[in-house]
Amino acid sequence: MTDTGPYKKLVRYKVKADRAQENIDYIKSVFRALEKAAPEGFRYTSFQLEDGVSFMHLVSVETEDGENPLLAFEEFKAFTAEISERCEEPPSISSLTTLGAYKMFN
């Protein structure tokens, strides 16, 4: 995710069954780092879908400089470093336009 400026993205992918727990561990590591650093103007959530191997991430970047603070985290770099090797279906990134939200990003 190299965009700048305010934006919202949806990322979906499917990992190999034997790599699902590894992926979960990486995600949890990223969230521990986010909780510690508490970057302003940034919202992020991750979901594991019911099949156990599909994942979805929602990101909203509203920083003053338009940069995604997640990209600077070592934990995120580790998570994404070998993502293609963990995936059965590679990440698909879609831009989102909010039409309405109820307590989702508040």
C-alpha positions in Angstrom: 0.0 0.0 0.0 2.0 2.9 -1.3 -0.8 5.5 -1.7 -0.7 8.8 0.0 -3.5 11.1 1.1 -6.6 10.0 3.0 -7.7 6.6 1.7 -9.4 3.4 2.7 -8.4 0.0 1.4 -9.7 -3.6 1.6 -7.1 -6.4 1.3 -8.2 -10.0 0.8 -6.1 -13.1 0.4 -6.1 -16.8 1.2 -3.1 -18.6 2.9 -2.1 -22.2 2.6 -3.8 -24.3 5.3 -0.5 -25.2 7.0 0.4 -21.5 7.2 -2.8 -20.1 8.7 -1.5 -20.0 12.3 1.7 -18.4 11.2 -0.3 -15.7 9.5 -2.4 -15.1 12.6 0.7 -14.8 14.7 2.1 -12.1 12.3 -1.2 -10.2 12.5 -1.3 -10.3 16.3 2.3 -9.0 16.3 1.4 -6.1 14.1 -1.6 -5.2 16.4 0.6 -5.4 19.5 3.0 -2.9 17.9 0.1 -0.6 16.9 -1.3 -0.7 20.4 2.1 0.3 21.7 2.8 3.1 19.2 -0.8 4.4 18.9 -0.3 6.3 15.6 -2.8 9.1 15.0 -5.0 9.3 11.9 -4.8 5.5 11.3 -7.4 2.8 11.6 -6.9 -0.8 10.9 -8.8 -4.0 11.5 -8.2 -7.6 10.4 -10.5 -10.6 10.1 -10.1 -14.3 9.6 -13.0 -15.7 7.5 -14.9 -18.8 8.5 -12.9 -21.1 6.2 -9.9 -20.4 8.5 -7.5 -19.6 5.7 -9.0 -16.5 4.1 -8.2 -13.1 5.7 -9.5 -9.6 5.2 -7.9 -6.3 6.3 -9.5 -2.9 6.3 -7.2 0.1 6.6 -8.1 3.8 6.8 -5.2 6.3 6.5 -6.2 9.8 7.6 -2.7 11.1 8.7 -1.8 14.7 8.3 1.0 13.8 5.8 -1.1 11.2 4.0 1.5 8.5 4.8 0.5 5.0 6.1 2.4 4.6 9.4 2.0 0.9 9.3 4.7 0.7 6.6 7.4 1.8 9.1 6.7 -1.0 11.6 9.2 -3.8 11.7 6.3 -6.2 12.6 4.5 -5.2 9.4 7.6 -5.6 7.3 8.0 -9.1 8.7 4.4 -9.9 8.1 4.5 -8.9 4.4 8.1 -10.0 3.7 7.1 -13.6 2.6 3.4 -13.2 2.1 3.5 -14.7 -1.4 5.0 -17.9 0.0 2.2 -18.2 2.6 -0.6 -17.5 0.2 -2.6 -19.8 -1.9 -4.4 -16.8 -3.4 -2.3 -13.5 -3.4 -3.5 -10.3 -1.8 -6.1 -8.4 -3.7 -6.2 -4.7 -2.8 -9.3 -2.6 -3.5 -9.9 1.1 -2.8 -13.0 1.9 -0.9 -15.4 4.8 -0.9 -17.5 5.1 2.2 -21.2 5.4 1.5 -22.2 5.1 5.1 -20.8 3.7 8.4 -22.3 3.1 11.8 -19.8 3.1 14.6 -17.3 1.3 12.3 -14.5 3.8 12.3 -15.5 6.0 15.2 
